[in-house]
Amino acid sequence: MSELSLEDIEFIKILATSDATVLQAGMNDATRKRLDEQIGAILREYYHENTTFSGTKRIKEFENAGITEDHGKAAIACARRLGIDIS
């Protein structure tokens, strides 16, 4: 489990506050690859911690970065609409 970078934090915040349709229209191959590999993995870890109560590392990282639970849920929902498997 890698630490959140500033780029990861910004990407998650964009997912949390954007419309998936708009993101899909403007997404290039590099962005899609990053979403699939890096951001998807982070959101899966966050989702797993929240649903199984198995840890708090990602939860604390999100809180420290100013990403609320509602933002985390919105980012997961947006990623799912973009076709990323979170669960």
BELNOR-V809966 format. One record per backbone hydrogen bond with DSSP energy under -0.5 kcal/mol. CO is the residue of the C=O (numbers start at 0). NH is the residue of the N-H. Records with the same first field share a line. If there is no record, write none. Layout:
BEGIN
CO: NH / NH
END
This chain:
BEGIN
4: 8
5: 9
6: 10
7: 11
8: 12
9: 13
10: 14
11: 15
12: 16
13: 17
14: 17
18: 22
19: 23
20: 24
21: 25
22: 26
23: 26
27: 31
28: 32
29: 33
30: 34
31: 35
32: 36
33: 37 / 38
34: 39
36: 40
37: 41
38: 42
39: 43
40: 44
41: 45
42: 46
43: 47
44: 48
45: 49
46: 50
47: 51
48: 52
55: 59
56: 60
57: 61
58: 62
59: 63
60: 64
61: 66
62: 65
65: 67
67: 71
68: 72
69: 73
70: 74
71: 75
72: 76
73: 77
74: 78
75: 79
76: 80
77: 81
78: 83
79: 82
83: 85
END
